[in-house]
């Protein structure tokens, strides 16, 4: 509701626009002065029209508090991110803050335009990864910066502080087309054979990577597995948690990445046999160290039962590859290989999505577009080979001869 105050020959219109990020009421005002020669009736009519127009401007976010982007963004972290987002996500966002604040932090929230944001994106595309690096920021990293800025603007719209998100019409760089560095089937078969010769103290790593190949679980999901998650009679296990690490918190347990990441998967007989073998070994090992064992029920642990560190699988694999003269591919690449093998075997996108724990099928399609295209091409060839259509085209002479 607007209030009107007459001040000499002009009128001051004040409108409440809600509250700012600190809970303080935001009052917007404007001054309107009637044109010379207007009658009292005309002034009253036009004044009411000015009030309605100004209220509409305020309602649609055209008039806002003069908060700077950095101040609002820091409040967003406190009021929203820390309450709604996962620790790893917030940690990644904090890494992006310095570049964002340097470019946009000093600008008023309501004064930032698509041109400001586009300029920031263009500058990111030319920015080096570090002081001593010649490598530029990847298209994915640039997109992450824009995503964070856009998320903050969406929150400002929700708080009725602005009307539009200036990130909507910004053009992003085309992503680099990189071929994933994953093992071939032949290389994996060689690795699995060599696993059989590993000493028993490395059995936990053999189980880790075998499960990564057979199930496609993320690293944190594998490290978060506990023995109570396994139903041996039905031959399935359930993904219920993530085991993660940050410098601030150390190792900690969290919920899976998305709601879709909580899922049950079937185990193949050979995987069940390996897991049971590992359980027997672990139980025997526990008896040898007695009270020093910290029982977390985890499959993958340190020497005393504490959850295994997130870098341990990669450390083992690097040493294993060097020792056996095999090229190294990251632990996450085993998940990619699992997905690729499913797709090339003709598994549909929705099933692949469910097995991988993606929240959207579009994520699966984006990550494995090339594999799906290859599978579709092979499927078309299979149909053509099965039908084997042979068309006969007769020449005029042949047609004439056949009519005789």
Backbone torsions as a table, in degrees:
resi	resn	phi	psi	omega
1	UNK	NA	128.7	-177.7
2	UNK	-84.5	150.2	171.7
3	UNK	-117.6	142.7	-176.1
4	UNK	-119.6	130.2	178.1
5	UNK	-125.9	125.6	178.1
6	UNK	-82.6	128.5	-178.6
7	UNK	-130.4	92.1	-176.7
8	UNK	66.3	-119.1	-179.7
9	UNK	-94.3	4.5	-178.6
10	UNK	-123.5	173.4	-178.7
11	UNK	-129.7	136.0	177.8
12	UNK	-103.9	123.1	-179.4
13	UNK	-107.2	125.0	179.9
14	UNK	-119.8	135.3	-179.0
15	UNK	-132.3	135.3	174.7
16	UNK	-80.7	127.9	-178.0
17	UNK	-113.6	34.0	179.3
18	UNK	85.0	-145.1	-173.9
19	UNK	-130.3	150.1	179.2
20	UNK	-85.4	-174.4	-174.9
21	UNK	-65.6	-15.8	179.3
22	UNK	-99.4	7.0	179.6
23	UNK	82.4	10.0	-179.6
24	UNK	-91.2	136.4	-179.1
25	UNK	-63.9	135.8	179.6
26	UNK	-101.0	120.1	178.7
27	UNK	-113.1	125.1	175.8
28	UNK	-108.3	145.2	-178.5
29	UNK	-141.5	156.0	174.5
30	UNK	-145.8	155.8	178.5
31	UNK	-111.3	132.2	177.8
32	UNK	-122.2	133.1	-179.7
33	UNK	-119.6	125.4	-179.3
34	UNK	-66.1	149.6	176.5
35	UNK	-69.6	152.1	178.6
36	UNK	-61.3	141.0	175.5
37	UNK	89.0	-2.2	179.7
38	UNK	-75.0	138.5	178.3
39	UNK	-76.3	166.0	179.3
40	UNK	-59.6	-38.7	-179.9
41	UNK	-66.9	-41.6	178.5
42	UNK	-65.3	-39.7	178.8
43	UNK	-61.4	-46.6	-178.7
44	UNK	-61.1	-42.6	-178.5
45	UNK	-66.4	-46.0	-178.6
46	UNK	-68.8	-35.3	178.3
47	UNK	-60.9	-44.1	178.7
48	UNK	-64.0	-36.0	177.9
49	UNK	-66.3	-40.3	177.9
50	UNK	-64.0	-37.4	177.8
51	UNK	-62.5	-47.3	-179.0
52	UNK	-62.3	-45.0	179.9
53	UNK	-61.9	-42.1	-178.7
54	UNK	-68.7	-38.7	176.9
55	UNK	-62.7	-39.0	178.7
56	UNK	-66.3	-39.1	176.7
57	UNK	-60.2	-44.9	179.6
58	UNK	-65.4	-40.8	-177.5
59	UNK	-64.3	-35.5	-177.6
60	UNK	-93.0	11.1	173.3
61	UNK	81.2	12.4	179.3
62	UNK	-76.9	-15.6	176.3
63	UNK	-124.9	119.2	-172.1
64	UNK	-134.9	172.6	175.3
65	UNK	-68.2	154.0	-174.9
66	UNK	-91.3	44.4	-179.2
67	UNK	-79.2	141.2	177.3
68	UNK	-79.3	153.6	-176.0
69	UNK	-59.9	-44.3	-177.9
70	UNK	-62.1	-42.4	179.9
71	UNK	-62.2	-43.9	-180.0
72	UNK	-67.5	-39.6	-179.4
73	UNK	-62.6	-42.4	179.1
74	UNK	-64.8	-35.4	177.1
75	UNK	-70.0	-33.6	176.0
76	UNK	-61.8	-42.6	177.6
77	UNK	-58.2	-41.8	-176.0
78	UNK	-75.2	-45.4	-173.4
79	UNK	-83.2	-28.0	-174.0
80	UNK	-120.0	-59.4	-171.6
81	UNK	-58.3	-47.4	-176.4
82	UNK	-67.3	-18.9	179.9
83	UNK	-96.9	-24.8	-171.5
84	UNK	-113.7	-28.6	-171.5
85	UNK	-101.5	160.1	179.9
86	UNK	-77.0	154.9	-177.0
87	UNK	-55.4	-44.8	-178.5
88	UNK	-63.6	-37.4	179.2
89	UNK	-66.0	-45.7	179.5
90	UNK	-63.1	-40.9	179.4
91	UNK	-60.5	-42.3	177.6
92	UNK	-65.1	-38.6	178.5
93	UNK	-65.2	-40.4	179.4
94	UNK	-61.4	-31.4	178.8
95	UNK	-65.7	-28.3	-177.8
96	UNK	-86.5	-17.6	-173.4
97	UNK	-54.1	-49.2	-174.0
98	UNK	-54.6	-45.3	-179.8
99	UNK	-64.9	-39.4	-178.4
100	UNK	-67.6	-46.0	-177.7
101	UNK	-67.1	-33.9	179.3
102	UNK	-63.6	-36.4	-176.8
103	UNK	-88.4	-38.5	-171.0
104	UNK	-123.1	-14.5	-171.5
105	UNK	-59.0	-32.3	-175.7
106	UNK	-84.1	-7.5	-177.0
107	UNK	-88.9	146.6	175.1
108	UNK	-65.5	142.2	-177.5
109	UNK	-54.9	-42.0	-175.6
110	UNK	-81.7	-7.5	-178.1
111	UNK	-101.1	-5.2	-179.4
112	UNK	-78.4	126.1	-177.0
113	UNK	-112.6	168.5	174.5
114	UNK	-55.7	-30.3	178.9
115	UNK	-65.1	-39.9	176.5
116	UNK	-60.3	-46.8	-176.1
117	UNK	-68.8	-40.2	178.7
118	UNK	-63.0	-40.1	177.4
119	UNK	-61.7	-41.7	178.3
120	UNK	-61.5	-44.5	179.5
121	UNK	-62.9	-43.2	179.7
122	UNK	-62.4	-38.6	178.2
123	UNK	-67.0	-38.0	177.4
124	UNK	-61.7	-38.3	-178.4
125	UNK	-62.4	-25.5	-179.3
126	UNK	-100.0	-2.1	-174.2
127	UNK	-81.1	142.7	177.7
128	UNK	-81.4	153.9	-179.8
129	UNK	-65.7	-33.4	-179.5
130	UNK	-155.7	175.2	-177.8
131	UNK	-61.7	-35.2	-176.4
132	UNK	-107.4	19.7	-176.8
133	UNK	-111.3	142.2	174.4
134	UNK	-96.1	-6.8	-177.9
135	UNK	-81.3	133.0	179.5
136	UNK	-83.7	160.9	176.8
137	UNK	-60.4	140.9	-179.7
138	UNK	-73.6	160.6	176.6
139	UNK	-60.4	-33.9	178.6
140	UNK	-65.4	-41.2	179.2
141	UNK	-66.3	-40.4	177.2
142	UNK	-61.0	-42.8	179.6
143	UNK	-63.1	-37.3	178.8
144	UNK	-63.5	-40.4	176.8
145	UNK	-60.5	-47.5	-179.0
146	UNK	-64.4	-38.3	-179.8
147	UNK	-61.5	-42.1	178.9
148	UNK	-65.6	-46.3	178.7
149	UNK	-59.6	-43.6	-179.6
150	UNK	-64.0	-40.1	179.0
151	UNK	-62.1	-40.0	179.1
152	UNK	-66.9	-40.7	177.4
153	UNK	-66.0	-38.0	176.8
154	UNK	-60.6	-38.3	178.0
155	UNK	-66.7	-38.1	178.0
156	UNK	-63.7	-37.7	176.2
157	UNK	-64.8	-42.5	178.7
158	UNK	-61.4	-35.0	177.9
159	UNK	-82.9	5.7	177.7
160	UNK	60.3	36.1	178.6
161	UNK	-96.7	-25.3	175.0
162	UNK	-140.5	167.4	-177.2
163	UNK	-95.8	-44.5	-173.5
164	UNK	-122.7	156.4	175.4
165	UNK	-95.7	113.7	-177.2
166	UNK	-68.8	-6.8	-179.0
167	UNK	-84.7	-11.2	-171.1
168	UNK	-60.6	-39.1	-173.7
169	UNK	-105.0	19.5	-179.1
170	UNK	-81.2	140.4	-179.8
171	UNK	-95.2	127.9	179.2
172	UNK	-96.9	155.2	175.7
173	UNK	-68.2	152.1	177.4
174	UNK	-68.7	135.1	-179.5
175	UNK	-66.5	145.5	177.9
176	UNK	-68.7	137.9	178.6
177	UNK	-91.0	99.7	-178.7
178	UNK	-110.1	140.5	175.5
179	UNK	-85.5	130.1	-177.4
180	UNK	-65.1	139.6	178.6
181	UNK	-90.1	90.8	179.9
182	UNK	-127.3	160.9	-179.8
183	UNK	-73.0	152.2	171.1
184	UNK	-82.1	167.5	177.9
185	UNK	-61.9	-38.9	-179.8
186	UNK	-63.6	-41.8	179.4
187	UNK	-66.0	-41.1	179.0
188	UNK	-63.9	-41.3	178.3
189	UNK	-61.8	-38.9	177.8
190	UNK	-64.7	-43.2	-179.9
191	UNK	-63.7	-43.9	-179.7
192	UNK	-62.7	-35.9	176.9
193	UNK	-66.1	-43.1	179.6
194	UNK	-67.8	-28.9	176.8
195	UNK	-57.7	-32.5	-178.3
196	UNK	-64.0	-21.3	-178.5
197	UNK	-96.9	1.5	-179.2
198	UNK	-70.0	144.4	177.4
199	UNK	-63.6	156.8	-172.7
200	UNK	-62.5	-27.9	179.2
201	UNK	-68.7	-14.7	176.2
202	UNK	-97.7	7.7	-176.8
203	UNK	-59.5	-35.1	-178.8
204	UNK	-62.4	-34.8	178.6
205	UNK	-74.5	-36.2	175.4
206	UNK	-60.4	-44.3	178.7
207	UNK	-65.4	-42.4	-178.9
208	UNK	-56.3	-51.9	-175.3
209	UNK	-75.7	-30.0	175.0
210	UNK	-65.6	-41.2	176.7
211	UNK	-67.1	-37.1	177.9
212	UNK	-59.9	-40.4	-179.4
213	UNK	-71.7	-44.0	-175.1
214	UNK	-78.4	-25.3	-173.2
215	UNK	-115.8	-22.7	-178.4
216	UNK	72.5	18.7	-179.8
217	UNK	-68.4	150.3	172.1
218	UNK	-69.0	160.3	-179.1
219	UNK	-56.5	-48.6	-178.4
220	UNK	-63.4	-33.7	178.4
221	UNK	-68.5	-40.7	177.4
222	UNK	-64.1	-46.4	-178.4
223	UNK	-67.6	-22.0	179.5
224	UNK	-87.2	-4.7	-178.2
225	UNK	-65.1	138.5	175.1
226	UNK	-124.6	155.6	-174.9
227	UNK	-61.7	-27.4	179.6
228	UNK	-71.7	-8.9	178.9
229	UNK	-79.8	-6.3	-173.2
230	UNK	-102.9	131.1	174.3
231	UNK	-109.8	97.7	-174.0
232	UNK	-69.2	-33.2	-178.5
233	UNK	-66.5	-41.7	-179.4
234	UNK	-88.8	-12.2	178.4
235	UNK	70.4	35.2	178.9
236	UNK	-131.8	162.4	172.2
237	UNK	-139.1	160.9	-175.5
238	UNK	-119.8	137.3	176.0
239	UNK	-91.7	114.5	-174.5
240	UNK	-120.8	-14.5	-171.4
241	UNK	-155.7	163.7	175.2
242	UNK	-116.8	139.4	172.5
243	UNK	-108.6	116.3	-170.4
244	UNK	-128.9	172.8	179.7
245	UNK	-144.4	138.0	167.3
246	UNK	-135.3	159.0	-179.7
247	UNK	-61.9	-34.8	-176.6
248	UNK	-76.4	-39.4	-173.3
249	UNK	-103.2	-15.7	-173.3
250	UNK	72.7	-150.5	177.0
251	UNK	-76.0	134.7	177.7
252	UNK	-151.1	161.7	-178.7
253	UNK	-107.5	135.5	-179.3
254	UNK	-135.0	171.1	174.2
255	UNK	-72.0	161.8	177.9
256	UNK	-58.5	166.2	-171.6
257	UNK	-56.4	-45.4	178.0
258	UNK	-136.1	171.0	177.6
259	UNK	-61.1	-34.6	179.7
260	UNK	-70.6	-16.7	-179.8
261	UNK	-75.0	-17.1	173.8
262	UNK	-79.6	109.3	-172.0
263	UNK	-153.4	161.4	176.3
264	UNK	-112.9	137.5	-177.3
265	UNK	-129.8	147.8	-179.7
266	UNK	-84.6	143.5	178.4
267	UNK	-102.7	138.7	176.1
268	UNK	-77.1	152.1	-177.7
269	UNK	-53.4	-41.1	-179.6
270	UNK	-67.2	-30.8	176.8
271	UNK	-71.6	-39.9	177.3
272	UNK	-60.7	-44.3	-180.0
273	UNK	-60.2	-42.8	-179.3
274	UNK	-65.9	-42.0	179.8
275	UNK	-63.9	-41.6	179.3
276	UNK	-66.3	-37.9	175.7
277	UNK	-61.3	-42.4	179.7
278	UNK	-66.7	-38.7	179.7
279	UNK	-64.0	-41.8	178.0
280	UNK	-61.9	-44.1	179.5
281	UNK	-64.1	-44.7	-178.3
282	UNK	-63.1	-42.2	179.3
283	UNK	-61.1	-41.5	178.5
284	UNK	-66.3	-37.9	179.3
285	UNK	-65.3	-39.3	-178.8
286	UNK	-59.5	-38.9	-179.1
287	UNK	-66.6	-25.7	-177.8
288	UNK	-77.5	-23.8	-178.6
289	UNK	-107.1	-6.9	171.0
290	UNK	57.1	-126.1	-173.4
291	UNK	-67.7	-14.1	179.9
292	UNK	-74.3	-13.8	-179.0
293	UNK	-75.1	125.1	175.6
294	UNK	-96.6	108.2	-171.6
295	UNK	-81.9	100.7	175.3
296	UNK	-106.4	-0.7	-179.6
297	UNK	66.2	11.9	-178.3
298	UNK	-77.0	148.3	173.1
299	UNK	-71.6	-43.9	-171.6
300	UNK	-110.5	114.6	-170.4
301	UNK	-135.2	171.0	168.3
302	UNK	-80.8	-173.8	-176.0
303	UNK	-61.7	-26.4	-175.8
304	UNK	-110.9	16.4	174.6
305	UNK	96.4	-6.8	176.4
306	UNK	-68.5	152.2	178.8
307	UNK	-55.0	136.3	-179.6
308	UNK	-61.9	142.3	178.4
309	UNK	-69.3	148.6	-174.3
310	UNK	-64.4	-23.5	-178.7
311	UNK	-89.1	-10.5	-174.6
312	UNK	-60.9	-44.8	179.0
313	UNK	-58.8	-43.1	179.5
314	UNK	-65.5	-39.0	178.7
315	UNK	-61.1	-43.7	178.4
316	UNK	-63.4	-46.3	-175.2
317	UNK	-63.9	-38.2	178.0
318	UNK	-62.0	-45.3	179.7
319	UNK	-66.1	-41.0	179.7
320	UNK	-62.4	-45.6	-179.0
321	UNK	-65.3	-40.4	179.3
322	UNK	-65.3	-41.0	-177.9
323	UNK	-67.4	-31.8	-176.2
324	UNK	-106.8	9.4	177.9
325	UNK	56.1	51.2	178.1
326	UNK	-121.8	142.2	178.6
327	UNK	-66.1	148.4	-176.4
328	UNK	-96.2	130.7	170.2
329	UNK	-124.2	141.3	-173.2
330	UNK	-60.9	156.1	176.5
331	UNK	-54.7	-34.5	-179.0
332	UNK	-67.2	-24.4	180.0
333	UNK	-65.9	-22.9	177.8
334	UNK	-67.1	-33.1	174.9
335	UNK	-66.3	-41.4	178.2
336	UNK	-63.9	-40.3	179.0
337	UNK	-64.1	-42.6	177.4
338	UNK	-56.3	-47.4	-179.1
339	UNK	-64.5	-43.1	-179.2
340	UNK	-62.2	-41.5	179.6
341	UNK	-65.3	-37.7	176.3
342	UNK	-62.8	-47.6	-176.7
343	UNK	-63.7	-45.2	-178.8
344	UNK	-67.7	-17.9	176.7
345	UNK	-87.7	-0.1	175.8
346	UNK	95.1	11.1	178.7
347	UNK	-70.9	134.9	-176.5
348	UNK	-72.4	161.6	-172.7
349	UNK	-63.1	-37.0	-179.0
350	UNK	-66.6	-37.2	178.2
351	UNK	-69.6	-42.0	177.1
352	UNK	-61.0	-43.2	178.0
353	UNK	-57.1	-47.3	-178.5
354	UNK	-64.5	-42.2	-179.1
355	UNK	-65.8	-38.3	-178.1
356	UNK	-81.9	-15.9	179.7
357	UNK	80.3	24.2	175.7
358	UNK	-74.6	143.1	-179.9
359	UNK	-76.2	-26.1	-178.5
360	UNK	-132.5	144.8	176.4
361	UNK	-66.0	-28.3	179.0
362	UNK	-63.2	-33.0	176.8
363	UNK	-62.9	-44.5	179.2
364	UNK	-63.1	-44.0	-179.4
365	UNK	-64.2	-40.8	-179.4
366	UNK	-65.6	-43.8	-177.4
367	UNK	-68.7	-34.5	-171.6
368	UNK	-125.4	33.9	-178.2
369	UNK	-57.3	-45.6	-177.6
370	UNK	-61.3	-41.0	-179.9
371	UNK	-65.5	-40.6	178.2
372	UNK	-66.2	-40.0	178.7
373	UNK	-63.2	-41.2	178.7
374	UNK	-65.0	-41.0	-180.0
375	UNK	-65.8	-40.1	179.9
376	UNK	-66.4	-40.1	178.4
377	UNK	-62.6	-42.3	178.6
378	UNK	-63.8	-37.0	179.2
379	UNK	-65.7	-41.5	178.1
380	UNK	-63.2	-41.5	178.0
381	UNK	-63.3	-38.7	-179.8
382	UNK	-62.9	-40.9	178.5
383	UNK	-64.6	-46.0	-179.3
384	UNK	-61.8	-40.5	179.7
385	UNK	-67.6	-33.8	-179.8
386	UNK	-71.2	-38.7	-176.4
387	UNK	-80.3	-44.5	179.4
388	UNK	50.8	61.3	178.9
389	UNK	-72.0	129.9	176.7
390	UNK	-120.6	116.5	179.9
391	UNK	-99.5	135.8	179.3
392	UNK	-108.5	127.4	178.8
393	UNK	-114.3	115.0	-178.6
394	UNK	-89.0	142.7	173.8
395	UNK	-79.1	161.6	177.0
396	UNK	-56.3	-38.0	179.8
397	UNK	-64.6	-40.2	178.6
398	UNK	-66.2	-38.9	178.7
399	UNK	-63.8	-40.8	179.8
400	UNK	-65.9	-40.0	-179.4
401	UNK	-66.4	-36.8	-177.6
402	UNK	-73.1	-17.6	-179.0
403	UNK	-86.5	-10.4	-178.8
404	UNK	-77.3	NA	NA
